[in-house]
Amino acid sequence: AQAEANAARTALVLGDSADAQRGLAQARRDLAGAPDTSPAERAALRLHLAESALALASRPPGSRPAALRRAHADLLQASRDAEEARDPRAAAQAR
């Protein structure tokens, strides 16, 4: 999941919004399929995904509403994961 999130961020930096969207979606699927990931790792990755989704929302064409919804969902889950991990710093970042 981390590698996919990193690749999506790279695609975003390179201006490939479609590839970034695909990579973020894959990273979310990978994370969902990794139940042994610690809450702290999940929180950090969710924050990374949310930051990328927010950056994607600033790009055309018309991806803003969906990207903002995904960023919001990532931040909510990051907050839950951070609280489960008892990580006040990550919890504050998610808020």
C-alpha positions as CSV (number, residue, x, y, z in Angstrom):
1,A,0.0,0.0,0.0
2,Q,2.8,2.4,0.8
3,A,4.6,1.8,-2.5
4,E,1.3,2.4,-4.4
5,A,0.7,5.6,-2.4
6,N,4.2,6.8,-3.2
7,A,3.8,6.0,-6.9
8,A,0.6,7.9,-7.0
9,R,2.2,10.9,-5.4
10,T,5.0,10.7,-8.0
11,A,2.4,10.5,-10.8
12,L,0.7,13.6,-9.3
13,V,4.0,15.5,-9.2
14,L,4.6,14.5,-12.9
15,G,1.1,15.8,-13.8
16,D,-0.5,12.5,-14.5
17,S,-3.8,12.8,-12.6
18,A,-5.3,9.7,-14.1
19,D,-2.4,7.5,-13.0
20,A,-2.4,9.2,-9.6
21,Q,-6.1,8.4,-9.1
22,R,-5.5,4.8,-10.1
23,G,-2.6,4.5,-7.7
24,L,-4.5,6.0,-4.8
25,A,-7.4,3.7,-5.4
26,Q,-5.0,0.7,-5.5
27,A,-3.2,1.9,-2.3
28,R,-6.6,2.0,-0.5
29,R,-7.5,-1.5,-1.7
30,D,-4.1,-2.8,-0.6
31,L,-4.5,-1.2,2.8
32,A,-8.0,-2.7,3.2
33,G,-6.5,-6.1,2.4
34,A,-3.7,-5.8,4.9
35,P,-5.4,-6.5,8.3
36,D,-2.1,-7.1,10.0
37,T,-1.0,-3.5,9.5
38,S,-0.6,-1.6,12.8
39,P,-3.0,1.2,13.6
40,A,0.0,3.6,13.6
41,E,1.0,2.5,10.1
42,R,-2.6,2.8,8.8
43,A,-2.9,6.3,10.3
44,A,0.3,7.4,8.6
45,L,-0.7,5.9,5.3
46,R,-4.2,7.4,5.5
47,L,-2.7,10.8,6.1
48,H,-0.5,10.4,3.1
49,L,-3.4,9.3,0.9
50,A,-5.5,12.3,2.1
51,E,-2.7,14.7,1.3
52,S,-2.4,13.3,-2.2
53,A,-6.2,13.3,-2.7
54,L,-6.3,17.0,-1.7
55,A,-3.5,17.8,-4.1
56,L,-5.4,15.8,-6.8
57,A,-8.5,17.9,-6.0
58,S,-6.7,21.0,-7.2
59,R,-6.2,19.5,-10.6
60,P,-8.6,19.6,-13.6
61,P,-10.7,18.0,-14.9
62,G,-13.7,17.7,-12.6
63,S,-12.1,15.4,-10.1
64,R,-12.4,17.8,-7.2
65,P,-15.7,16.6,-5.6
66,A,-14.7,12.9,-5.6
67,A,-11.1,13.6,-4.5
68,L,-12.4,15.8,-1.6
69,R,-14.7,13.0,-0.5
70,R,-11.9,10.5,-0.6
71,A,-9.6,12.8,1.3
72,H,-12.3,13.3,3.9
73,A,-12.8,9.6,4.3
74,D,-9.1,9.0,4.6
75,L,-8.8,11.7,7.3
76,L,-11.7,10.2,9.3
77,Q,-10.1,6.7,9.1
78,A,-6.7,8.2,10.0
79,S,-8.2,9.8,13.0
80,R,-9.7,6.5,14.2
81,D,-6.4,4.6,13.5
82,A,-4.4,7.2,15.3
83,E,-6.6,7.1,18.4
84,E,-6.4,3.3,18.3
85,A,-2.6,3.6,18.2
86,R,-2.7,6.2,20.9
87,D,-0.8,8.6,18.7
88,P,-1.9,12.1,19.6
89,R,0.3,13.7,16.9
90,A,-1.3,11.7,14.0
91,A,-4.7,12.2,15.5
92,A,-4.1,16.0,15.5
93,Q,-2.9,15.9,11.9
94,A,-6.1,14.0,10.9
95,R,-8.3,16.7,12.4
